[in-house]
Every structure is written in C-alpha cells, then in structure tokens.
C-alpha cells in the first residue's frame, strides 16, 4: 500500500503550482513507478484503488482537458518505461492476475470451515471474529486476544477491533476517520479530494488487513492532520484557503 500512498501524494502535488521542471519530472516518475509496482505485486487492494482513482479522474475531466502538454509528457514517459519491461512480463502478469481472480471467486464460495488459501482463511477468521465479538460486545477480549486464541490475526481491522476492544474501542478508533471526513470540508478542493480518497483507501484496506498498528497508515494519517493544520494556519493569517505547497 506504500506505492498507492506515494502515487496519491505525488498526484496531489502535481495539482499545485510547480515552478521547477526537475520537481515535475520527479513527481511524474514517482507516479509511474508506483503504478507499475502496484500492478507488479498484484495486490488486490492496490489494484482496485489505483484503477478506481484513475477512472474517477477520467470521468471528472472534460474531454478537451485530457490532452494537455503535461499529460502528453506523462504518457510519453510511460511508453518509454514500458520499453524497458521484459516482453514476457505483461503476459505473465495477466496470467497471474487471472489466476488470483479465479482463486478469489472459488474461495469466496467456501462455507468458512476451511482455513486453506488466502481468501478462505480471511473469511474463516472473520466468521470466528464475529462470533467472538458477541461474547464480549462492549469492551472486547483484550489487546491481541484474537491472535492469542487463533495464533493469527483476523485479516480485517473492523473484526479485530470489535473482537479485541469491543464497541468502545471500535468507535474510539474510527472517530479518527470521522474527524478526517469533517476536515475534508474545511480545506481547498485539491486537498479535499486527497482527504476523501485517502479515507476511502483506509476504509477499503481495513476490510482485508489489520492496520491499527501499521506504521505506514499512521504516518499517512499524521500527514493529513498536518496538511489540515497548515491550511487552517494560512486561513487565519490570510483570510483565505491555500494548498500547502502553493
């Protein structure tokens, strides 16, 4: 997911006024490398988020604004990078992607009794976590109690919190997400898009991973709060909203 966050921040920066060509090409390089690496790792979460973000941008853009000078440069650099990728890489990537999709569909139809396979394992532990949550719904079973009982975490942040910390811990932690949502409506449009899509990323990632102790997620959340505080400081000093790097 680090590649997805790198992609988001680099794209966010490209929307600001960039005077240095070197910095522009540096950001473009980060975006292209991040996209290639997301596809290379075949991360289901990363693929869905990047494709959704790119399709959303295309949908929101007017046809006349798609072919600007900078976008043509980015597309040219993308084609240049593709020339250095081995010829069999794309076909192997497509085959592996189809295998993962077919495996996911097959395992999604399991009855939760099997722990074999990534998707079946996740569904199995989610089912156990929900059942365990009802045994201690208010304050949970304690920190890392799920891992202690099942020798594995639940592969789902929502389930992990409900099982370990109950409704009290669940609402306490996710109040941070609600705060980010509220902050999104007190910043400029560019930063608002970053906040809302980041929130979508967090919510989506939490379905398939336990993230409350993941450093990259916590760093990203801290950066969002820093962006917000910086903009509020500039609003107080100038009476209007600015993007952080304007």
C-alpha positions as CSV (number, residue, x, y, z in Angstrom):
1,X,0.0,0.0,0.0
2,X,3.0,2.3,0.3
3,X,3.0,2.5,-3.5
4,X,-0.6,3.7,-3.5
5,X,0.1,6.4,-1.0
6,X,3.2,7.5,-2.9
7,X,1.0,7.7,-6.0
8,X,-1.7,9.8,-4.2
9,X,0.7,12.3,-2.7
10,X,2.6,12.8,-6.0
11,X,-0.6,13.3,-7.9
12,X,-1.8,15.8,-5.2
13,X,1.5,17.7,-5.6
14,X,1.1,17.9,-9.4
15,X,-2.1,19.8,-9.0
16,X,-0.3,22.6,-7.2
17,X,1.8,25.3,-8.9
18,X,5.1,23.7,-9.7
19,X,7.8,26.0,-11.0
20,X,10.7,23.5,-11.2
21,X,10.7,21.2,-14.2
22,X,13.0,18.8,-12.2
23,X,10.4,18.6,-9.4
24,X,7.7,18.0,-12.0
25,X,9.6,15.1,-13.7
26,X,10.4,13.7,-10.2
27,X,6.7,13.5,-9.3
28,X,5.8,12.0,-12.6
29,X,8.5,9.3,-12.1
30,X,7.1,8.5,-8.7
31,X,3.6,8.2,-10.1
32,X,4.6,5.9,-13.0
33,X,6.9,3.7,-10.8
34,X,4.1,3.4,-8.2
35,X,1.5,2.3,-10.7
36,X,3.9,-0.2,-12.3
37,X,4.8,-1.7,-8.9
38,X,1.2,-1.9,-7.8
39,X,0.4,-4.0,-10.9
40,X,3.6,-6.0,-10.5
41,X,2.8,-7.0,-6.9
42,X,-0.8,-8.0,-7.9
43,X,-2.1,-6.6,-4.7
44,X,-5.9,-6.8,-4.9
45,X,-6.4,-3.8,-2.7
46,X,-3.8,-1.7,-4.6
47,X,-5.1,-2.6,-8.0
48,X,-8.7,-1.8,-7.1
49,X,-7.8,1.6,-5.5
50,X,-5.5,2.7,-8.3
51,X,-7.8,1.7,-11.1
52,X,-10.8,3.3,-9.3
53,X,-8.8,6.6,-8.8
54,X,-7.7,6.8,-12.4
55,X,-11.2,6.0,-13.8
56,X,-12.6,8.7,-11.4
57,X,-10.2,11.3,-12.7
58,X,-11.0,10.4,-16.3
59,X,-14.7,10.6,-15.6
60,X,-14.4,14.1,-13.9
61,X,-12.2,15.5,-16.6
62,X,-13.6,17.2,-19.7
63,X,-12.5,15.7,-23.0
64,X,-10.8,18.9,-24.0
65,X,-8.6,18.9,-20.9
66,X,-7.4,15.4,-21.2
67,X,-4.7,16.1,-23.8
68,X,-2.7,18.9,-22.1
69,X,1.0,19.3,-22.7
70,X,1.9,17.8,-19.3
71,X,-0.3,14.7,-19.8
72,X,1.2,14.0,-23.2
73,X,4.7,14.2,-21.5
74,X,3.5,11.7,-18.8
75,X,2.1,9.4,-21.4
76,X,5.3,9.5,-23.4
77,X,7.4,8.7,-20.3
78,X,5.0,5.8,-19.5
79,X,5.6,4.4,-23.0
80,X,9.3,4.9,-22.6
81,X,9.3,2.9,-19.3
82,X,7.2,0.2,-20.9
83,X,10.0,-0.3,-23.5
84,X,12.4,-1.4,-20.7
85,X,10.0,-4.0,-19.3
86,X,10.7,-7.6,-20.4
87,X,8.4,-8.8,-23.2
88,X,7.1,-11.8,-21.1
89,X,6.4,-9.6,-18.0
90,X,3.0,-8.4,-19.2
91,X,1.7,-11.8,-20.3
92,X,2.9,-13.4,-17.0
93,X,1.3,-10.6,-15.1
94,X,-2.0,-11.1,-16.9
95,X,-1.9,-14.8,-16.3
96,X,-1.2,-14.4,-12.6
97,X,-3.9,-11.8,-12.3
98,X,-6.5,-14.2,-13.9
99,X,-5.3,-17.0,-11.5
100,X,-5.8,-14.7,-8.5
101,X,-9.3,-13.6,-9.6
102,X,-10.4,-17.2,-10.3
103,X,-9.0,-18.3,-6.9
104,X,-10.7,-15.5,-5.1
105,X,-14.1,-16.3,-6.7
106,X,-13.7,-20.0,-5.9
107,X,-12.7,-19.4,-2.3
108,X,-15.4,-16.8,-1.8
109,X,-18.0,-19.6,-2.1
110,X,-16.5,-21.6,0.7
111,X,-18.5,-22.4,3.8
112,X,-16.0,-20.8,6.2
113,X,-14.9,-24.2,7.5
114,X,-11.6,-24.3,5.6
115,X,-8.5,-22.3,6.5
116,X,-6.7,-23.2,3.3
117,X,-6.0,-20.4,0.8
118,X,-5.8,-16.6,1.4
119,X,-9.4,-15.7,0.8
120,X,-10.8,-18.7,2.6
121,X,-8.6,-18.1,5.5
122,X,-9.7,-14.4,5.7
123,X,-13.4,-15.5,5.6
124,X,-12.8,-18.2,8.2
125,X,-11.3,-15.8,10.7
126,X,-13.9,-13.1,10.0
127,X,-16.6,-15.6,10.9
128,X,-14.8,-16.6,14.1
129,X,-14.3,-12.9,15.0
130,X,-17.9,-12.0,14.6
131,X,-19.0,-14.9,16.8
132,X,-16.4,-14.0,19.4
133,X,-17.5,-10.3,19.4
134,X,-20.9,-11.2,20.7
135,X,-19.3,-12.9,23.7
136,X,-17.9,-9.5,24.9
137,X,-19.5,-6.8,22.8
138,X,-18.8,-3.7,24.9
139,X,-15.1,-3.9,25.8
140,X,-13.8,-6.9,23.9
141,X,-11.4,-9.7,24.9
142,X,-8.3,-7.5,25.2
143,X,-5.3,-6.4,23.2
144,X,-4.1,-9.1,20.7
145,X,-6.6,-11.5,22.1
146,X,-7.7,-12.7,18.7
147,X,-4.1,-13.6,17.7
148,X,-3.6,-15.2,21.1
149,X,-6.6,-17.5,20.6
150,X,-6.3,-18.3,16.9
151,X,-2.5,-17.9,16.5
152,X,-3.3,-15.5,13.6
153,X,-4.7,-12.0,13.3
154,X,-8.2,-11.6,11.7
155,X,-7.1,-10.1,8.4
156,X,-9.8,-7.4,9.0
157,X,-9.3,-4.3,11.1
158,X,-13.1,-3.9,11.8
159,X,-13.3,-7.5,13.1
160,X,-10.0,-7.2,15.0
161,X,-11.2,-4.1,16.9
162,X,-14.7,-5.5,17.6
163,X,-13.2,-8.7,18.9
164,X,-10.3,-7.2,20.9
165,X,-11.7,-3.9,22.1
166,X,-15.5,-4.1,21.6
167,X,-17.8,-1.3,20.6
168,X,-16.0,1.1,22.9
169,X,-12.6,0.7,21.2
170,X,-14.2,0.4,17.8
171,X,-15.9,3.8,17.9
172,X,-13.0,5.4,19.7
173,X,-10.5,4.4,16.9
174,X,-12.8,5.2,14.0
175,X,-13.6,8.6,15.4
176,X,-10.3,9.5,13.7
177,X,-11.7,8.6,10.3
178,X,-14.8,10.7,11.1
179,X,-12.5,13.6,12.0
180,X,-10.7,13.3,8.7
181,X,-14.1,13.3,6.9
182,X,-15.1,16.5,8.7
183,X,-11.7,18.1,8.0
184,X,-12.2,17.5,4.2
185,X,-14.9,20.1,4.1
186,X,-12.7,22.8,5.6
187,X,-9.8,22.7,3.0
188,X,-9.4,23.7,-0.6
189,X,-10.8,21.5,-3.4
190,X,-7.5,19.8,-4.2
191,X,-6.8,18.8,-0.6
192,X,-10.5,17.8,-0.2
193,X,-10.1,15.2,-3.0
194,X,-6.9,13.9,-1.3
195,X,-8.7,13.6,2.1
196,X,-11.8,11.9,0.8
197,X,-10.0,9.4,-1.4
198,X,-7.5,8.7,1.5
199,X,-10.4,8.0,3.7
200,X,-11.8,5.6,1.1
201,X,-8.4,3.9,0.9
202,X,-8.3,3.4,4.7
203,X,-11.8,2.1,4.8
204,X,-11.1,-0.3,1.9
205,X,-7.8,-1.5,3.3
206,X,-9.3,-2.2,6.7
207,X,-11.6,-4.8,5.1
208,X,-8.6,-7.0,4.2
209,X,-5.9,-6.1,6.8
210,X,-5.3,-5.2,10.4
211,X,-4.0,-1.7,10.1
212,X,-4.3,0.0,13.5
213,X,-0.6,-0.8,14.3
214,X,0.7,-0.4,10.8
215,X,3.2,2.4,10.7
216,X,2.7,3.5,7.1
217,X,-1.1,4.0,7.8
218,X,-0.4,6.0,11.0
219,X,2.2,8.2,9.2
220,X,-0.2,8.9,6.4
221,X,-3.0,9.9,8.9
222,X,-0.5,12.2,10.6
223,X,0.4,13.8,7.3
224,X,-3.3,14.5,6.6
225,X,-3.7,16.2,10.0
226,X,-0.5,18.3,9.3
227,X,-1.9,19.4,6.0
228,X,-5.1,20.4,7.7
229,X,-3.4,22.4,10.4
230,X,-1.2,24.1,7.9
231,X,-4.1,25.2,5.8
232,X,-6.0,26.4,8.9
233,X,-2.9,28.4,9.9
234,X,-2.8,30.1,6.5
235,X,-6.5,30.8,6.6
236,X,-6.1,32.6,9.9
237,X,-3.2,34.6,8.6
238,X,-4.5,35.5,5.2
239,X,-8.3,35.1,5.4
240,X,-8.4,32.6,2.6
241,X,-7.6,28.9,1.9
242,X,-4.4,27.8,0.2
243,X,-2.9,24.5,-0.8
244,X,0.0,23.5,1.4
245,X,2.7,23.9,-1.3
246,X,1.3,27.0,-3.1
